[in-house]
Amino acid sequence: MKLYSSYGSVESKYALFFSYDYNHILTKSCSHFSSALEKKMIFKRSLFFDKKEIIKLYLLTILHFFKEKVFMDWSKFTTLSEPQMNSIWNFNCKDPFSFLGIHPLETDKGIKTAIRTYQPQAAFIHGESLKGSMEFDFIKVADTGFFEAVLDIEYEPFLYKLHIKQFDGCTYTITDPYAFTPVLSEYDQYLIAVGTHYELYRKMGANIIEHQDVIGVQFAVWAPNAKHVAVVGNFNTWDGRRHPMRMLGSSGIWEIFIPHLTENELYRFEIHGPDGSLHTKIDPLAKFSEVRPSTASITIHLDGYEWNDKLYMDTHYATRIFGSPMNIYEVHAGSWKRDPSNPERFLDWDELADQLIPYLKEMNYTHVEFMPIAEHPLDESWGYQVTGYFSPTSRYGTPDQFRRFVDLCHQNEIGVILDWVPAHFPKDAHALGRFDGTACYEHADPRQGEHPHWGTFIFNLGRKEVSNFLISNAMYWLREFHCDGLRVDAVASMLYLDYGKEAGGWVPNKDGGNINYETMEFLKHLNSIMGKLTPHAILIAEESTSFPCITRPPERGGLGFHYKWNMGWMNDFLSYIEHEPVHRKYHHNKLTFSMIYAYSENFIQVFSHDEVVHGKGSMLAKMPGDHWQKFANLRLTYAFMYAHPGKKLNFMGNDFGQFREWNEKQSLDWHLLSWESHGKLHGMVRILNEVYKKESALWEIDHHQDGFEWIWCDDADNSIVSFVRKDAHGNQILCVFNFTPVPRSSYRIGAPSPGIWKEIFNSDAALFGGSNLGNLGQVSTQDIHWQNKPWSFEIQLPPLAAVYFKLNR
């Protein structure tokens, strides 16, 4: 069936208008036309039309102004009102769906059907129902860019296609987005408003869905103070007039469903702020992005990857990590290795899976932790200035490639932890800052909303939509990518209102103090919901102060983290080991002080990336002495860390003694493994990891005081300490450390239990590059009271070395 609009065909209605001599009429009329108002109208429209179109519009305005009878007033050819049209022209429309699309029209013949579309690029439009049972033509409403078809049928909504012919003769067909109902429900809007929509990423951003039996992309963005929002992309020639979005009630959420779009469409949001300013922004919830320096967001399927890690996901839970070994290899994915044939090219996730996973297995690591892999524009930021929180950076491939990497890690019994940055975000104009022309994600007051030293914005965590954005982001990485944990960056900067700020440059809390109560509530909420929705995952705090109860559960007044980086121990130990051995006895307390607070939190002992950059020198470079002593000191350092209570983390390159500081722009110096000293150090770390994983006394109860006992911590003159590590089943490992280059012959050690103690590790072994001074495999206790213990034995204690003995039961 072919239906024409009640106004007749486009060609007949415009025959009179198109027959006029524009130049003649324009010349005749312009002498009478000098209104600034009309000139302003023409200037605005001139942004959208070529010269001929401007003349047409100018002529129409003149004819309307003088009420010439050359052509009928366009208002008689449409049910659209001038304010409705102006709202589109002036980018001041919050609900284009209220008059665009298909609508009931009250006539003297009953309720009929009106279909309206705004297509400023079109010369002619023909309509057709999606089922092909109906055709109709549109009237072009003068040169307004609007088209309308009034159908002489009783109103009943249906979906339809628009066959569009442009002025340049190009033709194409679209299904009108303005015929579709909203995707987000009122319940979705409620959950977002109260901050509990934990799958926000499935309803916001760009999601490929089926809606009203049509496949397409639903776009949704939060811009509460905008007066107009449109989605632009390669599918509409980046024309902000083509797909204006609607705000859903007073939610601040703008939405549109564009049918028949699918993967790999580039897009952004064009936002007009309350003052009329234009902001072109990437999608805060984009699932994929262009490779820097390009910044457009990219549509991509969220679902579809088939996981093969069910056994791992079912058996590895955060609550079980406390009684399990955990030695983490910290990695910057872009500089672990580069393509040897093209050092500028990053390895993708598939290549990293082929090379990094076997390395992790060979070196006996239990987990890999990646510095931030969310999208970021600047390589030098290492990922800590995030612009795409839901977008795995395209530097290393697609989201499914990253999923495959995690999947393969799990199949090889390796957990994956990600660095996560909810503390701040950069001021890049295309990203979150001043998103709709106002402070949406950040505080408006710079004393609350900016880090003066970092040049970044601070999240306004008191705003439910903002905290919901971040909590759902955490759920996204843990649920959609099966990641095993998040290490939260810069927690101290979140907890203290005056962090990095001068007096008068910050706003106290309601009690006049410097603690950020909103951050505390956010972290408690996050940790609480993780326990319910992602029980397999852990949360780690990088917190550099003595803020209490970081790892206490929220129900017991804590923030709920599973672990905290032990920054105090790290700083004390590195300060100690950098001293020449002859001076170490004067700083002996730096070796022992950590045990005073060792059980106040669940700690991870770390030598992280922050310790090998910005002039701090590599781990090897920190060590004093000649070449041999440097390596001996480094072997001793790692042995002490692994014996100390707490889980372990070591940064890439540390494990083979890289000479230079880490540089994110180039691969690690893997060629050093061919050098004997580096190769043997690397071998020692592999064996040390193996010993650590095998011996439950080193990890089973390392967060409880029953798992540790000092043998002797007061031998400062000799710079020697000794202690015992225990598990819950009576297994004991006695560890002795000599921090001087002087070998100690017949050095007596107190023993907590009688019997034979087997030497299971010696950092001075020739295999590791040491002097090979040892104890012939074992020692036996004597009934000699020593160091407050009823038994003791004598050992050969190597120089700058650690020796572990295990009680033979």
Helices and strands as residue ranges (DSSP letters): H 10-18, H 22-30, H 36-46, H 51-65, G 74-77, H 82-89, G 96-98, E 101-107, E 110-118, E 122-129, E 135-137, E 139-140, E 146-151, E 160-166, E 171-175, G 177-179, H 186-194, G 200-202, E 205-211, E 214-222, E 228-233, G 234-236, E 246-247, E 253-259, E 266-272, E 278-281, E 297-298, H 310-315, H 318-321, E 327-331, E 338-339, E 342-346, H 349-362, E 367-370, E 374-375, G 379-381, E 388-392, G 394-396, H 399-411, E 415-420, E 424-425, H 446-449, E 450-451, E 456-458, H 464-475, I 476-480, E 485-488, H 491-495, H 517-533, E 538-541, G 554-556, E 563-565, H 567-577, G 581-587, H 589-592, H 594-597, E 603-607, G 609-612, H 619-622, H 627-643, E 647-651, G 654-656, G 670-674, H 676-694, G 696-698, G 705-707, E 708-715, E 720-726, E 732-738, E 744-751, E 756-762, G 766-768, E 778-780, E 791-797, E 801-807
